[in-house]
Amino acid sequence: MPLQFNPVKLFAGSGTTVLAANIAASYGRALGDVAISRFSDGEFQPHFNESVRGCDVFLIQSTNPPTDNLMELLMMTDAARRASAHYVTAVIPYFGLARQDRKDKPRVAIGAKMVANILVAAGINRIMTMDLHAAQIQGFFDIPVDHLDASIIFVPYIKSLKLGNLTVASPDMGGSYRARTFAKFFNAEVVICDKRRKRANEIEAMTLIGDVTDQDIVLIDDICDTAGTLAKAAGLIMERGARSVRAVCTHALLSGKAYETIENSVLTELIVTDTIPLKHQSSKIRVLSTAELFAKAIMNVNEHGSISQLFKVD
């Protein structure tokens, strides 16, 4: 008996409209019509202006701050379920609260697990995301999770730079596995910046482990928030004799004085994706698109194909 393919409809949350439009274009169809009604006190209500009955619905929304982005995704999910959608997939390019993946001190919430519970309770059947802060967050869900890897986008770009003496660096100990995985694509060495924090977003001290003399350094991280860690790591690396230093970060949160910090840093460039829209432009920030990768993943899910082929880097 041949496989049955349900009609596919893609909808954008208001926080991810540009990326969603690019995903839809790569997929080969227009975004569905969804509107957000807003009340004067800030309350909002999403509603679909077309039928989703019997459809495989893909809701595209990153859940970066403010929390309205997450709430909007949840309410869109509820609206789709109540409108008899056959299957609802939440396409979450950036999964917010992922840094809260464990209880690292007394009396704190595990935000990532809480969000996972809420998403499932809202009626989502499947999650599609990219570069979770901790890969084990997939285990917080009892539904399928497609965890896409941005390396397939970053590696070809880094190769195109033809860096003579490439060395991969991690800005902290926690990112060493990510850096080693990235380094394998280039058969490159790895160095690590060991940092000690006073508190969140504030570094007390940093030590470099490894030799960077006359090397072209590529710092690897998943999130760039205030950019303080990257700027400090880049400065330390250049002080130790590196030839150049650039950074690769999937999710450009870029809060506070991040843009100013990047402009004033020794970084040659910061390479990010479009999972989160930039608030400002910067001559040092290069944005690579994830739209084609997400479009292929959506197509493979709908056609019951394999996702693993999307992890192959040329």
C-alpha positions in Angstrom: 0.0 0.0 0.0 1.5 3.4 -1.0 2.4 5.9 1.7 -0.3 8.6 2.2 1.0 12.2 2.3 -1.3 14.7 4.0 -1.4 18.3 2.8 1.4 20.5 4.2 0.8 24.0 5.6 3.6 26.2 7.0 2.8 29.1 9.3 5.1 31.7 10.8 5.1 33.1 14.3 5.5 36.9 14.5 9.1 36.5 15.9 10.4 34.5 13.0 8.7 35.9 10.0 11.7 36.5 7.7 13.2 33.0 8.3 9.8 31.4 7.9 9.2 33.1 4.6 12.6 31.9 3.4 11.9 28.4 4.5 8.6 28.4 2.7 10.3 29.8 -0.5 12.9 27.0 -0.3 10.1 24.5 0.3 8.3 25.8 -2.8 5.1 27.2 -1.3 3.7 30.3 0.3 3.3 30.7 4.0 -0.2 30.0 5.4 -2.4 32.9 6.5 -2.3 33.4 10.3 -3.0 36.6 12.2 -2.4 37.8 15.7 -5.2 39.9 17.3 -3.8 42.1 20.1 -5.6 43.8 22.9 -4.5 47.1 24.4 -3.2 45.5 27.6 -0.8 43.3 25.6 -3.0 40.1 25.5 -2.9 38.5 22.1 -4.8 35.7 20.2 -3.6 33.9 17.1 -6.1 32.6 14.6 -5.8 30.8 11.2 -7.5 32.4 8.3 -7.6 29.2 6.3 -8.6 25.6 7.0 -6.0 23.3 8.5 -8.3 20.3 8.9 -6.4 17.0 8.1 -3.2 18.9 7.3 0.3 18.4 8.5 1.0 21.8 10.1 4.4 23.2 10.6 4.6 26.2 13.0 7.8 28.1 12.7 8.8 30.2 15.7 12.1 30.6 17.7 11.4 30.9 21.4 14.0 33.6 22.2 13.0 36.4 24.6 10.5 37.9 25.1 8.4 35.0 26.4 5.6 36.1 24.1 7.3 34.1 21.4 6.9 30.9 23.3 3.4 31.7 24.4 2.4 32.6 20.8 3.8 29.2 19.6 1.7 27.4 22.3 -1.5 29.2 21.4 -0.9 28.6 17.6 -0.6 24.9 18.5 -3.8 24.9 20.5 -5.6 26.7 17.7 -4.3 24.2 15.1 -5.4 21.2 17.3 -8.8 22.7 17.8 -9.1 23.2 14.1 -8.6 19.5 13.5 -5.0 19.6 12.2 -3.8 16.0 11.5 -0.2 16.5 12.8 1.5 19.5 14.4 5.3 20.0 14.2 6.9 22.9 16.0 9.9 24.2 14.0 11.9 26.0 16.7 15.2 27.2 15.1 16.3 28.5 18.5 15.0 26.6 21.5 14.8 29.2 24.4 15.7 28.4 28.0 18.0 25.6 26.9 20.7 26.9 29.1 18.6 25.8 32.1 19.1 22.1 31.4 20.0 20.9 34.9 19.7 21.8 38.6 23.2 23.2 39.1 22.4 24.9 42.5 19.7 24.5 45.1 16.1 25.8 44.5 16.3 26.6 40.8 14.0 25.6 38.0 15.0 23.3 35.1 13.5 25.6 32.5 14.3 23.5 29.4 12.4 20.5 30.9 9.5 22.7 31.9 9.2 24.1 28.4 9.4 20.5 26.9 6.5 19.5 29.2 4.4 22.6 28.2 5.0 22.1 24.4 3.9 18.4 24.6 0.9 19.4 26.8 -0.2 22.0 24.2 -0.6 19.2 21.6 2.7 19.3 19.6 3.4 16.0 17.9 7.0 16.6 16.8 9.9 19.1 17.5 12.4 20.3 14.9 15.2 22.5 16.2 18.9 23.3 15.7 22.0 23.2 17.9 20.4 22.7 21.3 22.6 24.2 24.1 22.8 20.6 25.4 22.0 17.7 23.1 20.5 15.7 26.0 17.6 18.1 26.0 16.1 15.8 23.3 15.6 13.3 26.1 13.2 15.7 27.9 10.7 14.9 25.2 8.6 11.7 24.7 7.8 12.8 21.1 10.2 12.8 18.1 12.9 15.5 18.1 14.7 16.4 14.9 18.0 18.0 16.1 19.6 19.7 13.1 23.3 20.5 13.1 24.5 23.9 11.8 27.9 22.5 11.0 26.5 21.6 7.5 26.2 25.4 7.0 29.3 26.6 8.7 31.9 24.1 7.5 31.6 25.0 3.7 32.0 28.7 4.6 35.1 28.2 6.7 36.6 26.0 4.0 36.0 28.8 1.5 38.2 31.1 3.6 41.2 28.8 2.9 42.8 29.5 6.2 46.4 28.4 6.2 46.9 27.3 9.8 43.4 26.6 11.1 43.0 25.7 14.8 39.5 25.4 16.4 38.9 26.9 19.9 36.3 26.5 22.5 35.5 29.6 24.6 34.9 27.5 27.7 35.3 23.9 28.9 31.6 23.1 28.4 32.0 23.6 24.7 35.0 21.4 24.2 33.0 18.5 22.7 31.4 20.9 20.2 34.8 22.3 19.2 36.3 18.8 18.8 33.4 17.7 16.7 33.8 20.7 14.4 37.6 20.3 14.3 37.2 16.8 12.8 36.0 18.3 9.5 39.3 20.0 9.1 41.6 17.6 10.9 42.6 20.5 13.1 43.9 20.9 16.6 41.7 22.2 19.4 42.5 24.8 22.1 40.3 25.6 25.1 39.7 28.9 27.0 38.9 27.9 30.6 36.8 30.7 32.1 35.7 31.3 35.7 32.5 33.4 36.2 31.6 35.7 39.1 27.9 35.5 38.0 25.9 35.0 34.8 27.3 37.1 31.9 30.3 38.2 34.0 33.7 36.6 33.7 36.2 36.7 36.5 39.2 35.1 34.8 40.2 33.2 31.7 43.1 30.8 30.9 44.1 29.5 27.5 44.9 25.8 27.2 47.0 25.0 24.1 49.3 26.8 21.6 47.9 29.3 19.2 51.1 30.8 17.9 50.8 31.9 14.2 47.5 30.1 13.9 44.2 31.2 12.3 41.7 30.5 15.1 38.0 29.7 14.8 36.1 29.9 18.0 33.0 27.6 18.2 29.9 28.2 20.3 26.2 27.7 20.1 24.9 30.9 21.6 26.3 34.5 21.5 24.5 36.5 24.2 26.4 39.5 25.5 29.5 38.5 23.4 31.7 39.1 26.5 33.1 35.6 26.5 33.9 35.6 22.8 35.5 39.1 22.9 37.7 38.1 26.0 38.7 34.8 24.5 39.6 36.4 21.2 41.7 39.0 22.9 43.5 36.4 24.9 44.1 34.3 21.8 45.6 37.3 19.9 47.8 38.1 22.9 49.2 34.6 22.7 50.4 35.1 19.1 47.5 34.0 16.9 47.5 35.3 13.3 43.7 35.9 13.2 40.6 34.9 15.2 37.0 34.6 14.1 34.0 33.1 15.8 31.2 30.8 14.7 27.9 30.9 16.8 24.6 29.4 15.7 22.2 31.6 17.7 22.8 35.4 17.8 20.9 36.5 20.8 23.2 39.6 21.1 21.8 41.3 24.1 22.9 44.4 26.1 26.0 45.9 24.6 26.8 42.9 22.4 27.0 44.8 19.1 29.4 47.4 20.6 31.5 44.6 22.2 31.8 42.8 18.9 32.8 46.0 17.0 35.4 46.8 19.6 36.9 43.3 19.7 39.8 41.8 17.8 37.5 39.4 16.1 37.9 39.4 12.3 34.2 38.4 12.0 31.4 36.7 13.8 29.6 34.1 11.7 26.0 33.4 12.8 22.8 31.9 11.4 19.4 33.5 11.0 17.6 31.4 13.7 17.2 34.7 15.5 16.8 38.0 13.6 19.5 40.6 14.1 18.5 43.7 15.9 21.2 45.8 14.2 23.7 45.5 11.3 27.4 45.1 11.9 30.3 45.0 9.4 31.8 42.2 11.6 28.7 40.0 11.6 28.0 37.6 8.7 24.7 35.8 8.6 24.3 32.4 6.9 20.8 31.1 6.1 19.3 28.0 7.7 16.2 28.2 5.4 17.2 25.5 2.9 18.2 23.0 5.6 14.9 23.4 7.5 12.9 23.2 4.2 14.6 19.9 3.4 14.0 18.6 6.9 10.3 19.5 6.6 10.0 17.8 3.2 11.7 14.7 4.5 9.4 14.5 7.6 6.3 14.9 5.4 7.5 12.3 2.9 8.6 9.9 5.6 12.2 10.2 4.5 15.5 10.2 6.4 16.7 13.2 8.4 20.2 11.7 8.8 21.3 12.6 5.2 21.0 16.3 6.2 24.0 15.8 8.5 26.4 15.1 5.7 29.0 17.9 5.2 30.8 18.2 1.8 
